Amino acid sequence: MKQATIIGNLGANAVRRNTSDGRELMTFSVAVNDRDTTTWFNCVGAVRTKQFDYLTKGVQVAVTGDLVVKVYKGEPDIQINIDRIELCGNKKDTETQQ
């Protein structure tokens, strides 16, 4: 198991998805900027009802979970299976900091 923590901004609103076995998951992408590069992480986990409505495009979050790296069409596909999410700020706060 590879544990990772990232801090970045959501690229789009979180989406609810149902699995074939009836579980409800949420998915979203987080952009982490490091100097001249941006790395995208696909985040997947059980729906957290209290946080879901706040997981909107541009919001800064800290996500911790299992790190899974695969290759898709020759490019790395980086996924975090969510254990923990922290809301770090809203979209307006993030824009002010930049």
C-alpha positions in Angstrom: 0.0 0.0 0.0 1.3 3.4 -1.0 -0.2 6.3 1.1 -0.2 9.8 -0.3 -1.4 13.2 0.7 -2.0 15.9 -1.9 -3.2 19.5 -1.7 -4.6 21.1 -4.8 -7.7 22.5 -6.5 -10.7 20.6 -7.9 -10.8 20.7 -11.7 -14.6 20.2 -11.8 -17.4 19.6 -9.4 -17.4 16.2 -7.6 -19.7 13.5 -9.3 -21.7 10.8 -7.6 -21.5 7.3 -9.3 -23.2 4.0 -8.5 -21.3 0.8 -8.7 -22.7 -2.5 -10.0 -23.0 -3.7 -6.4 -25.1 -0.8 -5.3 -22.4 1.3 -3.5 -22.4 5.1 -4.1 -19.0 6.6 -4.9 -17.8 10.2 -5.5 -15.1 11.1 -8.0 -13.3 14.3 -8.7 -9.9 15.4 -10.1 -7.4 17.5 -8.2 -4.7 19.7 -9.9 -1.5 20.0 -7.9 0.7 22.8 -9.1 4.5 22.5 -8.5 6.5 25.3 -10.0 6.2 24.9 -13.7 4.1 21.7 -13.8 0.6 20.6 -13.0 -0.1 17.0 -12.0 -3.7 15.7 -12.0 -4.9 13.1 -9.5 -8.2 11.2 -10.0 -9.8 10.8 -6.5 -12.4 8.1 -5.8 -14.1 7.2 -2.5 -17.4 6.7 -0.6 -19.7 9.7 -0.8 -19.2 12.0 2.2 -22.6 13.7 2.4 -21.6 16.7 4.5 -18.6 17.6 2.3 -20.0 16.6 -1.2 -21.9 19.9 -1.8 -18.7 21.9 -1.1 -16.5 19.9 -3.5 -16.9 22.3 -6.5 -14.6 23.4 -9.2 -11.7 25.6 -7.9 -12.0 24.6 -4.2 -8.7 23.8 -2.5 -8.7 20.4 -0.8 -6.2 18.1 1.0 -6.8 14.4 0.1 -5.2 11.4 1.8 -5.5 7.8 0.6 -4.0 4.8 -1.2 -2.0 5.8 -4.3 -2.6 3.8 -7.5 -0.5 4.5 -10.6 -1.4 2.9 -14.0 -0.6 3.7 -17.6 -3.5 4.8 -19.9 -2.7 5.4 -23.6 1.0 5.8 -22.7 0.3 8.4 -20.0 0.4 7.9 -16.2 -3.1 7.7 -14.7 -2.7 8.6 -11.0 -5.6 7.7 -8.7 -6.1 8.2 -4.9 -8.6 5.9 -3.2 -9.8 8.4 -0.6 -9.3 7.8 3.1 -9.6 11.5 4.2 -10.6 14.8 2.7 -10.1 18.3 4.2 -11.5 21.4 2.7 -8.7 24.0 2.8 -10.5 27.0 1.4 -13.2 28.0 -1.0 -12.8 29.1 -4.6 -12.7 32.8 -3.6 -10.0 32.2 -1.0 -7.9 30.3 -3.4 -8.1 33.0 -6.1 -7.1 35.7 -3.5 -4.0 33.7 -2.5 -2.8 33.5 -6.1 
